[in-house]
Amino acid sequence: RRTDPELRGPGQVAAIARFETEYGNLRTALRRAVDARDEDEALVLVHSLLWYWQMRDLRTDALHWARAAAALGPDPFAPPAAPVVPLHEPCTAAPPPLSEEQRW
């Protein structure tokens, strides 16, 4: 997370070296996040790695992990949930289902 911004500045060479050194650990972290269905962590890791994947032409990894992380959340193209049936009268318009004796 901290190294990702360095890929776009004067520390780029050092940042690439750090990503390459830690790439196995980063993939393990991604795998664990996906296996644990931790959508937030998986998306943060994918976002942090996108520029590195782009620079190193790792399209297969980028596509695989982006799809795996996206699959953890809801389908953005799914139809919306059915609307709730409106109440035609307030809940106080009818007496409670208990008898007078049961209420006291």
C-alpha positions as CSV (number, residue, x, y, z in Angstrom):
1,R,0.0,0.0,0.0
2,R,2.8,2.4,0.8
3,T,4.9,1.4,-2.2
4,D,2.2,1.8,-4.8
5,P,2.5,5.7,-5.0
6,E,6.3,5.3,-5.3
7,L,5.8,3.6,-8.7
8,R,4.8,7.0,-10.1
9,G,7.7,9.1,-8.8
10,P,11.5,9.3,-8.5
11,G,11.6,6.2,-6.3
12,Q,10.2,4.1,-9.1
13,V,13.2,1.8,-9.6
14,A,13.4,1.0,-5.8
15,A,9.6,0.5,-5.7
16,I,9.7,-2.0,-8.6
17,A,12.5,-3.9,-6.9
18,R,10.5,-4.0,-3.7
19,F,7.4,-5.3,-5.5
20,E,9.5,-8.0,-7.2
21,T,11.0,-9.0,-3.9
22,E,7.6,-9.2,-2.2
23,Y,5.6,-10.5,-5.1
24,G,5.1,-14.0,-3.7
25,N,3.9,-12.6,-0.4
26,L,1.6,-10.2,-2.1
27,R,0.0,-13.0,-4.2
28,T,-0.3,-15.1,-1.0
29,A,-2.1,-12.1,0.7
30,L,-4.4,-11.9,-2.3
31,R,-5.1,-15.6,-2.3
32,R,-5.9,-15.5,1.4
33,A,-8.2,-12.4,1.1
34,V,-10.1,-14.1,-1.7
35,D,-10.3,-17.5,0.1
36,A,-11.6,-15.7,3.2
37,R,-14.1,-13.7,1.1
38,D,-12.6,-10.4,2.4
39,E,-13.8,-8.2,-0.4
40,D,-12.3,-5.0,1.0
41,E,-8.8,-6.4,1.5
42,A,-8.8,-8.1,-1.9
43,L,-9.8,-4.9,-3.7
44,V,-7.2,-2.8,-1.8
45,L,-4.5,-5.3,-2.8
46,V,-5.6,-5.4,-6.4
47,H,-5.8,-1.6,-6.6
48,S,-2.3,-1.4,-5.1
49,L,-0.8,-3.9,-7.6
50,L,-2.5,-2.6,-10.7
51,W,0.2,-0.1,-11.7
52,Y,2.9,-2.7,-11.1
53,W,1.1,-5.3,-13.2
54,Q,0.7,-2.7,-15.9
55,M,4.4,-1.8,-15.9
56,R,5.5,-5.4,-15.9
57,D,2.9,-6.5,-18.5
58,L,1.4,-9.0,-16.1
59,R,-2.0,-8.9,-17.7
60,T,-2.9,-12.5,-16.8
61,D,-2.3,-11.9,-13.1
62,A,-4.1,-8.6,-13.2
63,L,-7.2,-10.1,-14.9
64,H,-7.2,-13.2,-12.7
65,W,-7.0,-11.2,-9.4
66,A,-9.3,-8.4,-10.5
67,R,-12.0,-10.9,-11.5
68,A,-11.5,-12.9,-8.2
69,A,-11.9,-9.7,-6.1
70,A,-14.8,-8.5,-8.1
71,A,-16.6,-11.8,-7.7
72,L,-16.6,-11.3,-3.9
73,G,-19.1,-8.5,-4.1
74,P,-22.6,-8.1,-5.5
75,D,-23.2,-8.3,-9.2
76,P,-23.5,-4.6,-10.3
77,F,-25.6,-5.7,-13.3
78,A,-28.1,-7.8,-11.3
79,P,-31.7,-6.5,-11.3
80,P,-32.5,-4.5,-8.2
81,A,-34.3,-6.1,-5.3
82,A,-38.1,-6.1,-5.5
83,P,-39.6,-3.0,-3.8
84,V,-41.2,-3.4,-0.5
85,V,-45.0,-3.6,-0.5
86,P,-46.3,-0.3,0.9
87,L,-48.4,-0.3,4.0
88,H,-51.9,1.0,3.3
89,E,-52.7,1.8,6.9
90,P,-50.6,2.7,9.9
91,C,-49.8,-0.1,12.3
92,T,-52.0,1.6,15.0
93,A,-55.1,1.5,12.9
94,A,-56.0,-2.0,13.9
95,P,-56.1,-3.4,17.5
96,P,-53.3,-5.6,18.6
97,P,-53.7,-9.4,18.1
98,L,-53.9,-9.9,21.9
99,S,-57.1,-10.0,23.9
100,E,-57.7,-7.4,26.5
101,E,-56.9,-9.9,29.3
102,Q,-53.6,-10.8,27.7
103,R,-52.6,-7.2,27.4
104,W,-53.0,-6.5,31.1
